[in-house]
Amino acid sequence: MKTKKIIPTAILGDHSENIGIESMTVRYTQRADTNDPLDDQYLTIEAVSYDDGNEESVTKGEQGYYLTLSTERWAIDSPAELTAVAEDFMRRLQAAPEAEQLKTDN
């Protein structure tokens, strides 16, 4: 049984025996605010791996992601609330390459 490591696609390089993370999406939800009481609110954050063509970046293990945010409405009472969501997403993204090893039959 062979173990594959999960790593970002941007640093996959010659490690093709491993599994690359091309993108990661987390959808956050919260109850509607008082000015929009009908619907729950959703905030989607996606990290997409990119190849900047710089071999030095790849060998250094730099992740090479850009982030996109999308929402129709996401109400906050303070910037700290949005910061907390962004920090949660980054913890999840940074943990992904260190995810539990996947076992394969190869």
All heavy atoms as an XYZ file, in Angstrom:
834
protein
N       0.839     -1.172      0.000
C       0.000      0.000      0.000
C       0.889      1.241      0.000
O       1.779      1.360      0.819
C      -0.898     -0.018      1.230
C      -2.102      0.852      1.071
S      -3.220      0.815      2.512
C      -3.704     -0.887      2.555
N       0.637      2.166     -0.911
C       1.439      3.378     -1.032
C       0.677      4.564     -0.449
O      -0.529      4.672     -0.610
C       1.747      3.629     -2.511
C       2.680      4.769     -2.754
C       3.021      4.849     -4.220
C       3.987      5.981     -4.459
N       4.333      6.109     -5.852
N       1.385      5.456      0.229
C       0.769      6.636      0.816
C       1.064      7.837     -0.062
O       2.198      8.066     -0.449
C       1.326      6.886      2.230
O       1.064      5.741      3.027
C       0.686      8.089      2.866
N       0.008      8.617     -0.367
C       0.175      9.834     -1.147
C       0.040     11.037     -0.227
O      -0.774     11.041      0.679
C      -0.894      9.914     -2.235
C      -0.748      8.851     -3.297
C      -1.755      9.067     -4.396
C      -1.561      8.057     -5.501
N      -2.417      8.317     -6.647
N       0.854     12.058     -0.483
C       0.771     13.284      0.286
C      -0.083     14.280     -0.483
O      -0.003     14.371     -1.700
C       2.170     13.859      0.511
C       2.171     15.075      1.399
C       3.562     15.542      1.710
C       3.505     16.739      2.630
N       4.813     17.316      2.860
N      -0.895     15.040      0.223
C      -1.721     16.067     -0.393
C      -0.961     17.386     -0.311
O      -0.618     17.849      0.773
C      -3.071     16.188      0.323
C      -3.812     14.844      0.276
C      -3.912     17.293     -0.296
C      -5.067     14.822      1.107
N      -0.692     18.006     -1.470
C       0.034     19.271     -1.510
C      -0.615     20.197     -2.531
O      -1.300     19.739     -3.434
C       1.535     19.064     -1.844
C       1.705     18.363     -3.190
C       2.230     18.295     -0.739
C       3.148     18.189     -3.608
N      -0.410     21.525     -2.409
C      -0.994     22.441     -3.379
C      -0.480     22.159     -4.788
O       0.690     21.837     -4.987
C      -0.522     23.820     -2.900
C      -0.218     23.619     -1.454
C       0.290     22.213     -1.337
N      -1.357     22.286     -5.765
C      -0.986     22.054     -7.153
C       0.200     22.917     -7.564
O       1.068     22.483     -8.301
C      -2.183     22.340     -8.086
O      -3.264     21.503     -7.677
C      -1.846     22.053     -9.529
N       0.246     24.145     -7.056
C       1.315     25.063     -7.446
C       2.697     24.542     -7.079
O       3.680     24.918     -7.697
C       1.093     26.427     -6.797
N       2.808     23.657     -6.080
C       4.118     23.113     -5.720
C       4.204     21.623     -6.011
O       5.134     20.965     -5.572
C       4.467     23.400     -4.245
C       3.490     22.738     -3.280
C       4.561     24.885     -3.998
C       3.913     22.818     -1.832
N       3.246     21.106     -6.782
C       3.231     19.676     -7.084
C       4.476     19.275     -7.862
O       5.117     18.283     -7.565
C       1.955     19.316     -7.851
C       1.633     17.854     -8.008
C       1.479     17.173     -6.657
C       0.360     17.678     -8.826
N       4.828     20.086     -8.866
C       6.057     19.865     -9.633
C       6.297     18.426    -10.020
O       5.445     17.776    -10.610
N       7.488     17.912     -9.701
C       7.878     16.548    -10.045
C       7.300     15.513     -9.084
O       7.637     14.347     -9.167
C       9.406     16.420    -10.062
C      10.013     17.212    -11.204
O       9.337     17.384    -12.233
O      11.157     17.656    -11.052
N       6.456     15.935     -8.183
C       5.885     15.026     -7.201
C       4.537     14.498     -7.681
O       3.560     14.464     -6.950
C       5.724     15.732     -5.850
C       7.002     16.338     -5.366
N       8.016     15.580     -4.829
C       7.447     17.611     -5.369
C       9.028     16.374     -4.505
N       8.703     17.608     -4.829
N       4.493     14.070     -8.937
C       3.228     13.678     -9.552
C       2.610     12.447     -8.915
O       1.450     12.148     -9.151
C       3.410     13.465    -11.052
O       4.377     12.456    -11.270
N       3.350     11.742     -8.075
C       2.761     10.596     -7.381
C       1.848     11.062     -6.243
O       1.124     10.277     -5.655
C       3.851      9.669     -6.830
C       4.609     10.209     -5.630
C       5.740     11.189     -5.973
O       5.938     11.495     -7.161
O       6.418     11.648     -5.052
N       1.893     12.348     -5.938
C       1.064     12.910     -4.884
C      -0.219     13.491     -5.452
O      -0.420     13.543     -6.661
C       1.846     13.987     -4.129
C       3.014     13.380     -3.384
O       2.869     12.386     -2.697
N       4.187     13.966     -3.541
N      -1.077     13.942     -4.591
C      -2.355     14.538     -4.967
C      -2.225     16.039     -4.815
O      -1.813     16.534     -3.768
C      -3.476     14.006     -4.065
C      -3.601     12.496     -4.232
C      -4.793     14.705     -4.371
C      -4.518     11.845     -3.221
N      -2.606     16.787     -5.857
C      -2.499     18.239     -5.812
C      -3.819     18.901     -5.466
O      -4.872     18.459     -5.898
N      -3.761     19.955     -4.667
C      -4.939     20.756     -4.353
C      -4.970     21.914     -5.342
O      -4.129     22.798     -5.293
C      -4.885     21.278     -2.911
C      -4.873     20.112     -1.934
C      -6.077     22.209     -2.643
C      -4.617     20.529     -0.511
N      -5.928     21.875     -6.246
C      -6.034     22.928     -7.251
C      -6.841     24.111     -6.729
O      -6.558     25.257     -7.026
C      -6.691     22.377     -8.513
C      -6.683     23.360     -9.650
C      -7.112     22.710    -10.937
O      -6.613     21.630    -11.273
O      -7.975     23.292    -11.591
N      -7.882     23.819     -5.968
C      -8.668     24.888     -5.366
C      -9.337     24.363     -4.105
O      -9.486     23.161     -3.921
C      -9.719     25.424     -6.339
O     -10.709     24.456     -6.593
N      -9.711     25.302     -3.255
C     -10.424     24.947     -2.034
C     -11.477     26.020     -1.795
O     -11.186     27.215     -1.893
C      -9.479     24.895     -0.842
C     -10.157     24.415      0.424
S      -9.020     24.350      1.822
C      -9.501     25.843      2.670
N     -12.698     25.588     -1.529
C     -13.796     26.521     -1.311
C     -14.454     26.223      0.030
O     -14.699     25.070      0.364
C     -14.852     26.391     -2.424
O     -14.233     26.604     -3.689
C     -15.981     27.381     -2.233
N     -14.724     27.285      0.775
C     -15.473     27.167      2.021
C     -16.641     28.141      1.925
O     -16.463     29.311      1.565
C     -14.608     27.489      3.260
C     -15.441     27.440      4.526
C     -13.429     26.534      3.353
N     -17.834     27.644      2.222
C     -19.030     28.487      2.209
C     -19.482     28.687      3.653
O     -19.857     27.743      4.335
C     -20.137     27.836      1.389
C     -21.352     28.713      1.230
C     -22.369     28.053      0.327
N     -23.446     28.955      0.022
C     -24.671     28.567     -0.234
N     -24.971     27.278     -0.264
N     -25.607     29.449     -0.502
N     -19.432     29.934      4.094
C     -19.846     30.297      5.443
C     -21.307     30.754      5.399
O     -21.765     31.286      4.396
C     -18.972     31.437      5.991
C     -17.527     31.034      6.156
C     -16.614     31.206      5.131
C     -17.084     30.477      7.345
C     -15.289     30.822      5.279
C     -15.754     30.096      7.507
C     -14.875     30.277      6.464
O     -13.564     29.899      6.613
N     -22.012     30.545      6.483
C     -23.402     30.970      6.558
C     -23.683     31.630      7.900
O     -23.038     31.308      8.907
C     -24.367     29.784      6.321
O     -25.702     30.260      6.282
C     -24.239     28.740      7.406
N     -24.619     32.571      7.887
C     -25.080     33.198      9.123
C     -26.550     33.573      8.940
O     -27.036     33.677      7.817
C     -24.245     34.425      9.483
C     -24.378     35.591      8.529
C     -23.497     36.772      8.940
O     -22.733     36.707      9.883
N     -23.604     37.869      8.210
N     -27.222     33.760     10.055
C     -28.630     34.158      9.996
C     -28.742     35.573      9.422
O     -27.812     36.366      9.512
C     -29.255     34.101     11.374
C     -29.279     32.698     11.942
C     -30.349     32.595     12.996
N     -30.331     31.290     13.619
C     -31.008     30.243     13.175
N     -31.760     30.349     12.109
N     -30.934     29.087     13.798
N     -29.888     35.851      8.862
C     -30.126     37.165      8.272
C     -30.002     38.264      9.326
O     -30.259     38.043     10.509
C     -31.515     37.197      7.648
N     -29.618     39.447      8.874
C     -29.553     40.589      9.789
C     -30.931     41.252      9.862
O     -31.850     40.905      9.120
C     -28.467     41.572      9.338
C     -28.739     42.121      7.951
O     -29.564     43.045      7.839
O     -28.138     41.603      6.989
N     -31.094     42.225     10.743
C     -32.409     42.844     10.974
C     -32.916     43.647      9.779
O     -34.114     43.881      9.664
C     -32.372     43.760     12.211
O     -31.332     44.727     12.035
C     -32.113     42.944     13.469
N     -32.028     44.066      8.889
C     -32.447     44.813      7.703
C     -32.755     43.896      6.517
O     -33.191     44.363      5.482
C     -31.381     45.833      7.306
C     -31.257     46.927      8.343
O     -32.246     47.356      8.913
N     -30.035     47.343      8.603
N     -32.498     42.619      6.666
C     -32.766     41.646      5.602
C     -33.222     40.350      6.277
O     -32.524     39.347      6.244
C     -31.502     41.421      4.767
C     -31.743     40.499      3.584
O     -32.898     40.394      3.129
O     -30.778     39.880      3.117
N     -34.371     40.373      6.911
C     -34.768     39.257      7.779
C     -35.259     38.003      7.057
O     -35.571     37.017      7.704
C     -35.892     39.872      8.616
C     -36.487     40.911      7.734
C     -35.333     41.459      6.929
N     -35.327     38.005      5.751
C     -35.940     36.883      5.055
C     -34.994     35.730      4.745
O     -35.421     34.583      4.690
C     -36.595     37.370      3.754
C     -37.709     38.402      3.949
C     -38.235     38.854      2.601
C     -38.830     37.837      4.806
N     -33.745     36.009      4.503
C     -32.833     34.966      4.035
C     -31.592     34.854      4.908
O     -31.123     35.843      5.467
C     -32.364     35.266      2.598
C     -33.502     35.232      1.599
O     -34.330     34.306      1.689
O     -33.558     36.127      0.741
N     -31.069     33.636      4.989
C     -29.746     33.471      5.568
C     -28.732     34.102      4.627
O     -29.000     34.306      3.436
C     -29.422     31.990      5.763
C     -30.184     31.374      6.925
O     -30.729     32.123      7.755
O     -30.227     30.138      7.000
N     -27.558     34.400      5.141
C     -26.520     35.028      4.338
C     -25.373     34.049      4.148
O     -25.053     33.277      5.053
C     -26.030     36.305      5.026
C     -27.139     37.320      5.184
C     -26.718     38.523      5.988
O     -25.614     38.605      6.518
N     -27.607     39.488      6.101
N     -24.772     34.104      2.974
C     -23.697     33.183      2.621
C     -22.499     33.965      2.110
O     -22.646     34.913      1.342
C     -24.152     32.192      1.548
C     -25.361     31.405      1.967
C     -26.633     31.798      1.610
C     -25.219     30.269      2.773
C     -27.745     31.085      2.022
C     -26.323     29.552      3.180
C     -27.587     29.963      2.808
O     -28.676     29.249      3.213
N     -21.335     33.546      2.539
C     -20.073     34.110      2.061
C     -19.221     32.942      1.601
O     -18.944     32.022      2.376
C     -19.348     34.871      3.179
C     -17.921     35.335      2.878
C     -17.911     36.360      1.748
C     -17.276     35.899      4.138
N     -18.826     32.964      0.348
C     -17.986     31.905     -0.201
C     -16.590     32.457     -0.430
O     -16.424     33.503     -1.059
C     -18.568     31.383     -1.544
O     -19.891     30.912     -1.298
C     -17.708     30.267     -2.109
N     -15.616     31.756      0.113
C     -14.211     32.110     -0.113
C     -13.570     30.937     -0.823
O     -13.722     29.785     -0.412
C     -13.464     32.407      1.201
C     -14.180     33.513      1.992
C     -12.010     32.789      0.912
C     -13.551     33.817      3.340
N     -12.858     31.239     -1.906
C     -12.171     30.196     -2.666
C     -10.706     30.572     -2.831
O     -10.380     31.715     -3.134
C     -12.811     30.013     -4.039
C     -12.133     28.936     -4.866
C     -12.775     28.708     -6.213
O     -13.490     29.593     -6.702
O     -12.544     27.631     -6.782
N      -9.851     29.602     -2.620
C      -8.421     29.753     -2.906
C      -8.144     28.929     -4.161
O      -8.486     27.755     -4.216
C      -7.579     29.242     -1.752
N      -7.550     29.566     -5.149
C      -7.241     28.892     -6.405
C      -5.732     28.899     -6.592
O      -5.084     29.942     -6.491
C      -7.933     29.589     -7.598
C      -7.584     28.902     -8.899
C      -9.440     29.625     -7.386
N      -5.181     27.725     -6.859
C      -3.745     27.590     -7.074
C      -3.380     28.200     -8.423
O      -4.103     28.061     -9.397
C      -3.389     26.100     -7.056
O      -2.029     25.916     -7.336
N      -2.263     28.878     -8.461
C      -1.793     29.406     -9.738
C      -0.327     29.066     -9.930
O       0.402     28.856     -8.973
C      -2.005     30.915     -9.840
C      -1.148     31.729     -8.886
C       0.140     32.125     -9.229
C      -1.631     32.099     -7.644
C       0.922     32.855     -8.360
C      -0.862     32.834     -6.765
C       0.413     33.218     -7.131
O       1.186     33.944     -6.272
N       0.062     29.002    -11.162
C       1.457     28.747    -11.516
C       2.019     30.044    -12.056
O       1.658     30.485    -13.138
C       1.541     27.638    -12.570
C       2.974     27.322    -12.969
O       3.902     27.937    -12.403
O       3.160     26.478    -13.847
N       2.884     30.675    -11.275
C       3.451     31.947    -11.726
C       4.651     31.757    -12.654
O       5.271     32.712    -13.092
C       3.821     32.833    -10.537
C       4.918     32.245     -9.659
O       5.466     31.177    -10.000
O       5.234     32.868     -8.631
N       4.960     30.499    -12.970
C       6.059     30.210    -13.888
C       7.433     30.379    -13.272
O       8.448     30.231    -13.949
N       7.503     30.681    -12.001
C       8.774     30.917    -11.333
C       9.211     29.630    -10.640
O       8.668     29.254     -9.611
C       8.613     32.061    -10.328
C       9.912     32.415     -9.636
O      10.885     31.671     -9.688
N       9.925     33.568     -8.995
N      10.184     28.954    -11.196
C      10.658     27.679    -10.649
C      11.173     27.844     -9.223
O      11.014     26.959     -8.396
C      11.756     27.099    -11.546
C      12.188     25.706    -11.147
C      11.062     24.670    -11.236
O      10.213     24.779    -12.128
O      11.050     23.751    -10.400
N      11.748     28.997     -8.902
C      12.254     29.226     -7.552
C      11.113     29.201     -6.536
O      11.253     28.664     -5.447
C      12.983     30.566     -7.475
C      13.645     30.803     -6.131
C      14.453     32.088     -6.108
O      14.988     32.486     -7.150
O      14.533     32.677     -5.020
N       9.954     29.759     -6.901
C       8.790     29.725     -6.015
C       8.377     28.294     -5.732
O       8.023     27.940     -4.615
C       7.606     30.473     -6.642
O       7.906     31.828     -6.780
N       8.414     27.459     -6.761
C       8.006     26.069     -6.621
C       8.958     25.331     -5.691
O       8.539     24.625     -4.777
C       7.934     25.374     -7.999
C       7.699     23.884     -7.838
C       6.843     25.994     -8.848
N      10.263     25.498     -5.888
C      11.225     24.766     -5.071
C      11.246     25.265     -3.624
O      11.575     24.521     -2.725
C      12.653     24.841     -5.664
O      13.016     26.213     -5.819
C      12.713     24.140     -6.998
N      10.877     26.521     -3.401
C      10.804     27.046     -2.041
C       9.547     26.562     -1.327
O       9.416     26.736     -0.131
C      10.783     28.577     -2.061
C      12.116     29.225     -2.299
C      11.915     30.724     -2.220
C      13.199     31.471     -2.349
N      12.978     32.920     -2.317
N       8.599     26.022     -2.078
C       7.364     25.554     -1.462
C       6.352     26.648     -1.209
O       5.449     26.497     -0.408
N       6.494     27.772     -1.913
C       5.516     28.843     -1.748
C       4.205     28.394     -2.383
O       4.187     27.819     -3.457
C       6.033     30.135     -2.386
C       7.267     30.650     -1.659
C       7.916     31.835     -2.342
O       7.472     32.219     -3.435
O       8.872     32.367     -1.756
N       3.105     28.672     -1.706
C       1.850     28.063     -2.096
C       1.271     28.573     -3.397
O       0.745     27.811     -4.177
C       0.827     28.180     -0.976
C       1.213     27.304      0.179
C       0.091     27.154      1.169
O      -0.908     27.826      1.103
N       0.263     26.257      2.096
N       1.323     29.833     -3.685
C       0.806     30.337     -4.932
C      -0.713     30.222     -5.059
O      -1.205     29.507     -5.906
N      -1.440     30.911     -4.187
C      -2.897     30.953     -4.250
C      -3.362     32.392     -4.375
O      -2.730     33.298     -3.867
C      -3.525     30.400     -2.964
C      -3.413     28.920     -2.800
C      -2.481     28.375     -1.937
C      -4.255     28.067     -3.498
C      -2.387     27.002     -1.767
C      -4.165     26.700     -3.336
C      -3.236     26.174     -2.475
O      -3.145     24.826     -2.322
N      -4.480     32.581     -5.046
C      -5.177     33.844     -4.915
C      -6.555     33.535     -4.359
O      -7.069     32.428     -4.507
C      -5.248     34.639     -6.226
C      -6.017     33.975     -7.346
C      -7.387     34.160     -7.465
C      -5.372     33.185     -8.289
C      -8.097     33.554     -8.484
C      -6.068     32.588     -9.315
C      -7.439     32.778     -9.411
O      -8.134     32.187    -10.423
N      -7.138     34.484     -3.667
C      -8.421     34.282     -3.001
C      -9.515     35.071     -3.697
O      -9.282     36.196     -4.148
C      -8.351     34.741     -1.543
C      -7.290     34.089     -0.666
C      -7.332     34.683      0.735
C      -7.468     32.589     -0.616
N     -10.704     34.474     -3.796
C     -11.882     35.186     -4.274
C     -12.955     35.099     -3.201
O     -13.079     34.090     -2.512
C     -12.426     34.605     -5.592
O     -12.862     33.260     -5.377
C     -11.361     34.635     -6.684
N     -13.710     36.169     -3.051
C     -14.832     36.221     -2.117
C     -16.084     36.540     -2.916
O     -16.051     37.394     -3.809
C     -14.632     37.319     -1.066
C     -13.597     37.059      0.014
C     -12.205     37.224     -0.512
C     -13.840     37.959      1.179
N     -17.164     35.839     -2.604
C     -18.426     36.159     -3.265
C     -19.566     36.047     -2.266
O     -19.577     35.178     -1.395
C     -18.662     35.247     -4.470
O     -18.683     33.898     -4.075
N     -20.504     36.983     -2.393
C     -21.666     37.019     -1.518
C     -22.705     37.947     -2.125
O     -22.358     38.877     -2.855
C     -21.294     37.499     -0.093
O     -22.431     37.380      0.747
C     -20.785     38.912     -0.081
N     -23.960     37.680     -1.833
C     -25.002     38.646     -2.168
C     -25.150     39.637     -1.022
O     -25.433     40.809     -1.230
C     -26.327     37.940     -2.435
C     -26.324     37.210     -3.760
C     -27.696     36.668     -4.105
O     -28.722     37.287     -3.737
O     -27.740     35.617     -4.761
N     -24.986     39.126      0.193
C     -25.069     39.980      1.383
C     -24.387     39.252      2.523
O     -24.627     38.070      2.766
C     -26.523     40.257      1.728
C     -26.711     41.170      2.913
C     -28.198     41.407      3.173
N     -28.399     42.314      4.263
C     -28.474     43.648      4.154
N     -28.369     44.208      2.972
N     -28.660     44.404      5.207
N     -23.516     39.956      3.247
C     -22.860     39.414      4.433
C     -22.688     40.577      5.395
O     -21.787     41.404      5.242
C     -21.507     38.796      4.062
C     -20.855     38.109      5.216
C     -19.909     38.641      6.062
C     -21.097     36.792      5.682
N     -19.550     37.715      7.011
C     -20.268     36.559      6.798
C     -21.939     35.758      5.258
C     -20.242     35.355      7.498
C     -21.918     34.567      5.947
C     -21.088     34.363      7.050
N     -23.563     40.677      6.369
C     -23.541     41.790      7.312
C     -22.578     41.507      8.457
O     -22.494     40.380      8.939
C     -24.945     42.038      7.855
N     -21.854     42.546      8.872
C     -20.952     42.426     10.018
C     -21.179     43.631     10.927
O     -21.593     44.697     10.482
C     -19.467     42.341      9.602
C     -19.042     43.574      8.800
C     -19.203     41.071      8.816
C     -17.565     43.662      8.525
N     -20.914     43.417     12.212
C     -21.008     44.515     13.177
C     -19.673     45.221     13.349
O     -19.631     46.366     13.801
C     -21.485     44.002     14.536
C     -22.941     43.556     14.498
O     -23.734     44.184     13.775
O     -23.266     42.573     15.173
N     -18.584     44.522     13.015
C     -17.255     45.116     13.165
C     -16.283     44.429     12.206
O     -16.509     43.285     11.801
C     -16.756     44.963     14.608
O     -16.415     43.610     14.852
N     -15.202     45.109     11.852
C     -14.189     44.486     10.999
C     -13.614     43.204     11.598
O     -13.201     42.301     10.880
C     -13.105     45.566     10.866
C     -13.831     46.855     11.102
C     -14.898     46.520     12.114
N     -13.619     43.109     12.924
C     -13.081     41.918     13.591
C     -13.842     40.657     13.179
O     -13.260     39.578     13.100
C     -13.126     42.094     15.101
N     -15.144     40.778     12.910
C     -15.933     39.620     12.483
C     -15.458     39.103     11.128
O     -15.335     37.898     10.926
C     -17.413     39.974     12.419
C     -18.039     40.224     13.767
C     -19.506     40.614     13.659
O     -20.124     40.403     12.601
O     -20.036     41.129     14.656
N     -15.204     40.010     10.207
C     -14.719     39.610      8.887
C     -13.298     39.062      8.980
O     -12.959     38.075      8.319
C     -14.775     40.787      7.914
C     -14.518     40.458      6.452
C     -15.482     39.386      5.948
C     -14.640     41.719      5.606
N     -12.500     39.662      9.822
C     -11.138     39.169     10.047
C     -11.169     37.739     10.593
O     -10.389     36.884     10.166
C     -10.378     40.095     11.012
O     -10.295     41.399     10.433
C      -8.977     39.577     11.298
N     -12.096     37.458     11.508
C     -12.202     36.113     12.086
C     -12.541     35.081     11.016
O     -11.987     33.976     11.008
C     -13.240     36.095     13.201
N     -13.424     35.429     10.079
C     -13.777     34.507      8.994
C     -12.563     34.288      8.091
O     -12.235     33.153      7.728
C     -14.976     35.034      8.181
C     -15.217     34.190      6.941
C     -16.230     35.078      9.043
N     -11.862     35.367      7.745
C     -10.681     35.255      6.882
C      -9.597     34.413      7.559
O      -8.957     33.567      6.916
C     -10.145     36.640      6.538
N      -9.389     34.610      8.847
C      -8.387     33.823      9.575
C      -8.784     32.349      9.644
O      -7.933     31.463      9.514
C      -8.172     34.395     10.971
C      -7.416     35.715     10.948
C      -7.329     36.387     12.302
O      -8.039     35.968     13.249
O      -6.554     37.355     12.415
N     -10.069     32.067      9.808
C     -10.537     30.685      9.808
C     -10.257     30.031      8.458
O      -9.757     28.909      8.390
C     -12.034     30.617     10.109
C     -12.570     29.207      9.987
O     -12.364     28.415     10.924
O     -13.169     28.884      8.938
N     -10.551     30.750      7.387
C     -10.295     30.197      6.055
C      -8.810     29.908      5.859
O      -8.433     28.848      5.350
C     -10.791     31.154      4.961
C     -10.575     30.599      3.590
C     -11.483     29.713      3.032
C      -9.436     30.919      2.863
C     -11.273     29.173      1.774
C      -9.215     30.383      1.611
C     -10.138     29.505      1.058
N      -7.948     30.831      6.255
C      -6.510     30.638      6.066
C      -5.997     29.469      6.888
O      -5.129     28.724      6.437
C      -5.745     31.922      6.401
C      -6.014     33.056      5.412
S      -5.776     32.590      3.669
C      -4.038     32.217      3.641
N      -6.536     29.258      8.088
C      -6.148     28.080      8.883
C      -6.509     26.798      8.137
O      -5.735     25.847      8.095
C      -6.834     28.100     10.251
C      -6.129     28.906     11.295
C      -6.690     28.651     12.690
N      -8.122     28.942     12.793
C      -8.634     30.150     13.030
N      -7.840     31.176     13.182
N      -9.933     30.314     13.123
N      -7.694     26.776      7.554
C      -8.134     25.594      6.803
C      -7.250     25.374      5.572
O      -6.865     24.253      5.267
C      -9.591     25.741      6.373
C     -10.559     25.720      7.531
C     -11.966     26.118      7.057
N     -12.852     26.326      8.164
C     -13.600     25.378      8.724
N     -13.569     24.149      8.253
N     -14.387     25.654      9.734
N      -6.932     26.447      4.873
C      -6.089     26.341      3.679
C      -4.690     25.867      4.043
O      -4.130     24.987      3.393
C      -6.015     27.685      2.953
C      -5.144     27.732      1.705
C      -5.679     26.785      0.634
C      -5.079     29.155      1.167
N      -4.122     26.420      5.083
C      -2.773     26.040      5.486
C      -2.725     24.617      6.018
O      -1.713     23.945      5.904
C      -2.236     27.031      6.510
C      -1.978     28.383      5.891
C      -1.776     29.484      6.902
O      -1.906     29.290      8.105
N      -1.471     30.668      6.413
N      -3.820     24.130      6.574
C      -3.876     22.761      7.077
C      -4.039     21.751      5.945
O      -3.625     20.603      6.077
C      -5.012     22.604      8.073
N      -4.612     22.169      4.835
C      -4.911     21.236      3.745
C      -3.686     20.485      3.237
O      -3.742     19.266      3.088
C      -5.610     21.965      2.603
N      -2.547     21.129      2.982
C      -1.389     20.357      2.510
C      -0.871     19.367      3.539
O      -0.210     18.406      3.199
C      -0.337     21.422      2.214
C      -1.113     22.658      1.993
C      -2.313     22.547      2.905
N      -1.176     19.593      4.801
C      -0.731     18.695      5.854
C      -1.834     17.707      6.238
O      -1.771     17.069      7.267
C      -0.319     19.507      7.088
C       0.757     20.526      6.822
C       2.033     19.922      6.264
O       2.412     18.830      6.683
O       2.622     20.545      5.385
N      -2.857     17.625      5.375
C      -4.004     16.768      5.667
C      -3.570     15.320      5.890
O      -2.497     14.908      5.458
C      -5.016     16.843      4.537
N      -4.437     14.592      6.554
C      -4.149     13.176      6.822
C      -3.802     12.463      5.528
O      -4.394     12.698      4.476
C      -5.388     12.538      7.447
C      -5.166     11.113      7.869
C      -6.394     10.556      8.564
O      -7.103     11.315      9.238
O      -6.611      9.355      8.419
N      -2.815     11.615      5.578
C      -2.339     10.904      4.405
C      -3.445     10.001      3.847
O      -4.196      9.403      4.587
C      -1.135     10.026      4.773
C       0.021     10.791      5.372
C       0.680     11.707      4.371
O       1.102     11.256      3.328
N       0.749     12.988      4.673
N      -3.530      9.952      2.523
C      -4.494      9.074      1.876
C      -3.806      7.760      1.518
O      -2.714      7.759      0.977
C      -5.044      9.711      0.592
C      -5.878     10.964      0.768
C      -6.359     11.428     -0.586
C      -7.062     10.688      1.681
N      -4.423      6.679      1.802
C      -3.882      5.357      1.480
C      -4.432      4.915      0.131
O      -5.609      5.080     -0.153
C      -4.275      4.344      2.550
C      -3.939      4.810      3.938
C      -2.821      4.041      4.502
C      -2.548      4.616      5.889
N      -1.371      4.232      6.455
N      -3.565      4.386     -0.700
C      -3.988      3.876     -1.991
C      -3.506      2.442     -2.143
O      -2.661      1.966     -1.387
C      -3.408      4.711     -3.154
O      -2.011      4.544     -3.158
C      -3.771      6.182     -3.009
N      -4.026      1.772     -3.115
C      -3.638      0.389     -3.371
C      -2.463      0.289     -4.335
O      -2.087     -0.803     -4.731
C      -4.825     -0.390     -3.932
C      -5.925     -0.528     -2.899
O      -5.588     -0.605     -1.693
O      -7.102     -0.526     -3.279
N      -1.908      1.433     -4.762
C      -0.791      1.405     -5.723
C       0.477      0.917     -5.081
O       0.867      1.221     -4.059
C      -0.564      2.790     -6.323
C      -1.770      3.224     -7.112
O      -2.639      2.427     -7.446
N      -1.838      4.509     -7.408
